[in-house]
Structure formats: C-alpha cells, structure tokens
Amino acid sequence: MGDAQEQLDLTEIDAIRAMLASRPRPVGWDERRARLDEVGSSWPVADDIRCEAVSFDGLAGEWSLAPGSDTDKVLLFFHGGGDCSGSIKSHRRMVTEAGRAMGMRTLAVGYRRAPEHPFPAQHEDALAAWRFLAGQGIVPDRIVVGGDSAGGNLSLSLAGRLRAAGERLPRCLWLVSPWTDLSMSGPTLSSKDATDPIIHRTYLEELASAYVPRSVDRRDPLISALFADLSGFPPMLIQVGSAETLLSDATRLAEAAGAADVKLRLEIWPHMIHAWPVWNAQLSAGRRALRSAGDFVRDQLLPS
C-alpha cells in the first residue's frame, strides 16, 4: 500500500472513529440495537441495488441484487452484533455491496437474538435459511456463507452442523472480524484494548452471558468455532483489522484451519477496526476489502 493510500485510510478510519465516539456508549439491549442500526445505516444502499423482503419459517430475510449479478448464486449472510444486536438494516450497505463485488444475489437473515432467544435459536435459524435456499433450487456449490463478528462464528457453526449431518457444504466461507472464541482467551483482547473503539472484554462478557446458557460450555465447538474440528471445511477468506481486540480470534482460526488442511486466505488490514466494511460508503479500505472478497469468491466458484 502506498503512502498516499495509507494516509487516506488513516484519515477515513479516524472519521469513522470520531463518529462512533460522538455519543456515549448505549446501555441496555434496546439502546444498543438502535445505535448499531443507526451507525450501520449512516449511508444508504446504492441507488442501483434492488432489495426485496422475504420471510421463511417465521423469520425475516432480504434479497438484494446488483445489476449484472447472477441470480443462481447466493451469498447467505449472517450479521454481527454479538448474537444480541445487529440486523438486516445495520448491515444492508455491507451486504449489498458484497453481493455486487461477488457478482451474486444476497440473502440477509434476520435471525433471532439473545437474551430473548439464547443459544441454540440462532443456529436453528441459520439452518432454516440454508433449507430455504435449497427450496429455492440454489445448490450448495453456488452458495457462499458469510458474516461478520458473531455472524462469522455462526457461519462456521452452520458448516459444522452440515458436515456432521453428512450434507453438502457451501462452496466457501467469508468471515469478517469473526468472534470465534467466547471463552475470551485471545491475547489481543488485552493488547489491542486501547486501540479498539468498539469491542472490549467486559462488553463481550455481557454478550456471551446473554447468549450462552449457563449449562453450556463456552468452548463447545458450536459456541466457539475456534475449538471445532475444521477438517473438511470449505475454503475460507478471513478478513480482520489490525486494531481489533478480536485479531487473535481470526489469526488462531486461520492457524487451526490451516492445520486441518483447509484452503484459506487470511487478510490483516492495517489500522482497520472491527467490521470496517460496514462503512464502505465512506471508507476506501472497506471497499477494497469487499473487492478482495469478491475476487476470492469468484475464484472459488470457477468451474473446476
């Protein structure tokens, strides 16, 4: 990356940091959900994107399609928010531009959230979304499963459930700033605490306590995908920012996947914060990350 591009990235990410710090951190689930919806939708979806609401198994979903995209290929996307917040609205700009970069339709899923709906509700909803795509005639080889933060963890867990059932897996996985270790043993939770404006240990602990029943071990592979047997998993792209407390969740996942002979690409983006592609409208590094994800996905979907 050239000096001019790096300076632009710093200027732009500082503006995003300022926006995030412009108001006190919200308190309570309703305030947190509203705040994430607000900051995530600060910039609207591009005018040429077509969105269409859909429902299945009592869940809300949203199709999106950019001009020239292939309707027979789908990005199945699970939003972040610690399993407690986040929504189709908060991640709409990220999802729709990812679909453009990948040249495919997207299906964003409004899965149930804790604490009203703790584990395993989110996993049941992810599987329902997978079944819905099958009912639409979309074959697994034409499906990319992806998500950011908790949505990345949910993507991995869905692949694990499908593998355990002997079912065909998605063609590849796209994981942005994945939260893969709910036992919170990653070293960057401490070393990056001062640089991460969003994610801190106390916040994660509150999220995990709301999501995981006390009777369930947080190192259970369905809860923390870092501890899963990843052998046989599809190729994965892991993207994470260098300024994240969850950096080691991503790097340790890459190490575990590599040791299991999973084809993968790990990208660590300098100066970027948690789930930075959410703000791609005003963040050139977010747009570049989406283009990189598009290149990765297109390579995986090429005929063998």
C-alpha positions in Angstrom: 0.0 0.0 0.0 1.4 3.3 -1.0 2.0 6.2 1.4 -0.9 8.2 -0.1 -3.3 5.3 0.2 -2.2 4.7 3.8 -2.7 8.3 4.7 -6.2 8.2 3.1 -7.0 5.1 5.1 -5.9 6.7 8.3 -7.9 9.9 7.6 -11.0 8.0 6.8 -10.9 5.5 9.7 -10.3 8.4 12.1 -13.5 9.9 10.8 -15.4 6.7 11.5 -13.8 6.5 14.9 -15.0 10.1 15.6 -18.5 9.2 14.5 -18.5 6.2 16.9 -17.2 8.3 19.8 -19.6 11.2 19.1 -22.1 9.9 21.6 -21.9 7.9 24.8 -21.9 4.1 24.5 -25.5 2.9 24.7 -26.8 1.0 27.7 -29.3 -1.8 27.5 -30.3 -4.0 24.6 -32.9 -1.7 23.1 -30.4 1.2 23.0 -27.6 -0.9 21.7 -29.7 -2.3 18.9 -30.9 1.1 17.9 -27.4 2.5 18.0 -26.0 -0.3 15.8 -28.8 0.2 13.3 -28.1 3.9 13.3 -24.3 3.8 12.8 -24.6 0.9 10.4 -27.1 2.6 8.1 -25.4 6.0 8.2 -25.0 5.8 4.4 -27.9 4.4 2.3 -27.8 1.5 -0.1 -26.7 2.4 -3.6 -29.5 3.5 -5.9 -28.9 0.7 -8.4 -29.4 -2.1 -5.8 -32.8 -3.9 -5.7 -33.9 -5.2 -2.3 -36.8 -7.4 -1.7 -38.2 -8.6 1.7 -38.8 -12.3 2.1 -40.0 -14.4 5.0 -39.5 -18.1 5.8 -40.1 -20.2 8.9 -41.3 -17.1 10.7 -38.0 -15.3 10.0 -37.4 -12.0 8.1 -34.9 -12.0 5.3 -33.9 -9.7 2.5 -32.8 -10.5 -1.0 -30.6 -8.0 -2.8 -29.4 -7.8 -6.3 -26.9 -5.5 -8.1 -27.0 -5.0 -11.8 -25.4 -7.9 -13.8 -25.3 -10.2 -10.8 -26.0 -14.0 -11.1 -29.4 -14.9 -9.5 -28.4 -18.5 -9.3 -25.5 -17.8 -7.0 -26.2 -16.6 -3.4 -24.3 -15.0 -0.6 -26.1 -16.2 2.6 -25.2 -13.5 5.2 -25.4 -13.5 9.0 -24.9 -10.1 10.6 -22.8 -9.4 13.6 -23.8 -7.9 16.9 -22.7 -10.4 19.4 -25.9 -12.6 18.9 -27.8 -9.8 20.7 -28.0 -6.9 18.3 -27.4 -6.1 14.7 -30.0 -6.5 12.0 -30.7 -6.6 8.3 -30.8 -2.8 8.5 -27.5 -2.3 10.2 -25.6 -4.4 7.6 -27.6 -3.6 4.5 -24.9 -1.5 2.9 -22.2 -4.0 3.6 -24.2 -7.0 2.3 -25.5 -5.3 -0.9 -22.0 -4.1 -1.9 -20.6 -7.5 -1.1 -23.1 -9.0 -3.5 -22.0 -6.6 -6.1 -18.3 -7.5 -5.6 -19.1 -11.2 -5.7 -21.5 -10.9 -8.7 -24.3 -12.7 -7.0 -27.6 -12.3 -5.1 -27.5 -11.9 -1.4 -29.9 -13.2 1.3 -29.5 -11.4 4.6 -31.1 -13.2 7.6 -32.9 -11.5 10.5 -32.2 -14.4 12.9 -33.4 -14.4 16.5 -31.3 -12.6 19.1 -30.4 -13.1 22.7 -31.2 -12.6 25.5 -34.8 -13.1 24.4 -33.7 -16.1 22.3 -30.4 -17.6 23.6 -28.5 -20.5 22.0 -29.4 -22.5 20.0 -32.1 -20.3 18.4 -29.5 -18.6 16.1 -28.3 -21.9 14.8 -31.8 -23.2 14.2 -32.5 -20.0 12.2 -29.2 -20.4 10.2 -30.2 -23.9 9.2 -33.7 -22.7 8.3 -32.1 -20.1 6.0 -30.0 -22.9 4.4 -33.1 -25.0 3.9 -34.9 -22.1 2.4 -32.2 -21.7 -0.3 -32.4 -25.4 -1.1 -36.2 -25.0 -1.5 -35.4 -22.1 -4.0 -33.3 -24.5 -6.1 -30.0 -23.0 -5.1 -27.4 -25.8 -4.9 -24.6 -25.7 -2.3 -21.8 -25.3 -4.8 -23.4 -21.9 -5.7 -23.8 -20.7 -2.1 -21.3 -18.6 -0.2 -21.9 -18.4 3.6 -20.6 -15.3 5.3 -20.9 -12.9 8.2 -19.1 -10.5 10.4 -18.2 -10.9 14.1 -20.8 -13.2 15.7 -22.2 -13.8 12.2 -18.8 -15.2 11.2 -19.0 -17.6 14.1 -22.5 -18.6 13.1 -21.3 -19.2 9.5 -18.7 -21.6 10.8 -21.1 -23.4 13.1 -23.6 -23.9 10.2 -20.8 -25.5 8.1 -20.0 -27.8 11.1 -23.6 -28.8 11.5 -23.9 -29.6 7.8 -20.7 -31.6 7.8 -21.8 -33.6 10.9 -25.1 -34.5 9.1 -23.2 -35.6 6.1 -24.7 -32.9 3.9 -23.1 -30.9 1.1 -21.3 -27.8 2.3 -21.3 -24.3 0.9 -18.7 -23.5 -1.8 -16.8 -21.2 0.5 -16.9 -19.1 3.7 -16.4 -15.3 4.0 -15.6 -14.3 7.6 -15.1 -10.7 8.6 -13.7 -9.9 12.1 -15.1 -13.3 13.3 -15.7 -13.7 17.0 -14.7 -17.4 17.3 -13.7 -17.7 21.0 -16.5 -16.9 23.5 -14.2 -18.2 26.3 -12.3 -15.0 25.7 -8.8 -16.5 25.8 -7.3 -14.5 22.9 -4.2 -12.3 23.8 -5.3 -9.3 21.7 -8.3 -8.8 24.0 -5.8 -7.2 26.2 -3.0 -6.0 23.8 -5.5 -4.2 21.5 -7.9 -2.9 24.1 -6.6 0.7 23.9 -6.9 0.8 20.1 -10.3 -0.9 19.5 -13.1 1.7 19.8 -15.9 -0.9 19.8 -15.1 -4.3 21.3 -13.9 -4.8 24.8 -13.7 -7.8 27.2 -16.5 -6.5 29.5 -18.8 -6.0 26.6 -18.1 -9.4 25.2 -18.7 -11.0 28.6 -22.1 -9.4 28.8 -22.9 -10.6 25.3 -21.7 -14.1 25.9 -23.6 -14.3 29.2 -26.8 -13.3 27.4 -26.3 -15.7 24.5 -24.9 -18.9 26.2 -27.0 -20.7 28.8 -25.0 -21.4 32.0 -25.2 -25.1 31.4 -23.3 -24.9 28.1 -19.5 -24.8 28.0 -18.4 -21.7 26.1 -15.6 -23.8 24.5 -18.3 -26.1 22.9 -17.4 -26.0 19.2 -20.9 -24.8 18.3 -20.5 -21.9 20.6 -16.8 -21.1 19.8 -15.9 -22.3 16.3 -12.2 -21.9 17.1 -12.4 -25.2 19.0 -14.2 -27.1 16.3 -12.6 -29.8 14.2 -12.3 -27.9 10.9 -11.2 -30.8 8.7 -13.3 -31.0 5.6 -14.4 -27.4 5.8 -14.8 -25.4 2.6 -12.3 -22.8 1.6 -12.5 -19.6 3.7 -11.5 -16.0 3.5 -10.8 -14.4 6.9 -10.5 -10.6 7.0 -9.7 -8.8 10.2 -8.4 -5.3 11.2 -5.1 -4.8 12.9 -6.7 -2.5 15.5 -9.2 -5.2 16.8 -9.3 -6.9 20.1 -10.6 -9.9 18.1 -7.5 -10.0 16.0 -6.3 -13.2 17.7 -9.7 -14.8 17.2 -9.1 -14.5 13.5 -5.4 -15.5 13.5 -5.9 -18.5 15.7 -8.8 -19.6 13.5 -6.6 -19.4 10.4 -3.9 -21.4 12.2 -6.5 -24.1 13.2 -8.0 -24.2 9.7 -4.5 -24.4 8.1 -3.5 -27.3 10.4 -6.7 -29.1 9.3 -5.7 -28.7 5.6 -8.4 -26.2 4.9 -7.7 -23.9 2.0 -7.8 -20.3 3.3 -6.7 -16.8 2.9 -6.1 -14.5 5.9 -6.0 -10.8 5.4 -5.0 -8.4 8.2 -5.9 -4.9 7.3 -3.6 -2.2 8.8 -5.4 0.4 11.1 -8.8 -1.1 10.5 -11.3 -1.6 13.3 -14.0 -4.2 13.9 -16.2 -5.0 10.9 -14.9 -1.9 9.0 -16.5 -2.9 5.7 -19.9 -1.9 7.3 -18.8 1.7 6.5 -17.7 1.0 2.9 -19.5 4.1 1.6 -17.0 6.4 3.3 -14.1 4.0 3.8 -12.0 3.1 0.8 -10.4 0.2 2.8 -13.9 -1.1 3.3 -14.5 -1.0 -0.5 -11.1 -2.7 -1.2 -11.9 -5.4 1.3 -15.2 -6.1 -0.4 -13.4 -6.2 -3.8 -10.9 -8.6 -2.4 -13.7 -10.8 -1.0 -15.3 -10.7 -4.5 -12.1 -11.8 -6.1 -11.7 -14.7 -3.6 -15.3 -15.9 -4.1 -15.1 -15.7 -7.9 -12.0 -17.8 -7.9 -13.8 -20.4 -5.7 -16.8 -20.5 -8.0 -14.9 -21.0 -11.2 -15.7 -24.4 -12.9 -13.1 -27.0 -11.9 
